Amino acid sequence: MCKPNIYIVERSRKRWDSDMTVYWVVNFDLRAGSGNKYLEWLKSEEAQKIRRKIEEETGAKYVGTYIQEAGGVPFDFEAWWELPNYAALDKFNRASSKALDEHMQKIYPLVDVEAGKIRLLRPVGELKGYGSTANQ
C-alpha cells in the first residue's frame, strides 16, 4: 500500500535483541471525500475483527490509529502496531496474513497510497545508551 520508508531509532549490530519493543508506524492521508467513510469503517466491528486476526496471524499488537492535530506534520493519520522485538517485526513483514491483505483491500480505496510513509520507532527507556556502539 505505502512505499516503505523505514527509520530506525538506533543502528547497531545487535538489532535482534529480545527485549527491544518496536513500533511500526504507518503515516497516511485519506483520499479527498473519504474521511467519514474511513472513520466509520475504522470504528466498525468488521475492522476490529480484522485487526484481531492480524494480531493472531502476525504477533503484532494494534495500538491505535491517530489523527494529527498540531505540529505541522505532513500526514493526517498514523496507525501504530507494537512488536516485542525485531525478530517479531521480521515475522510481521514476511507474514502471509490473510487478515492483513483483507485490511489493505478495505482501506485501499480510502487512503492516498502515494502519500504514505512507514516509520520504525523504539521506546527511549529501553536504550542502554545513545551512540553508534551504545546498544551492542
Secondary structure, DSSP 8 states (H G I E B T S, - for coil): --------SS--S-TT-TT--EEEEEEEEE-TT-HHHHHHHHTSHHHHHHHHHHHHHH--EEEEEEE--SS--S-SEEEEEEESSHHHHHHHHH---HHHHHHHHHHTTTEEEEEEEEEEE--GGG-S-SSTTTT-
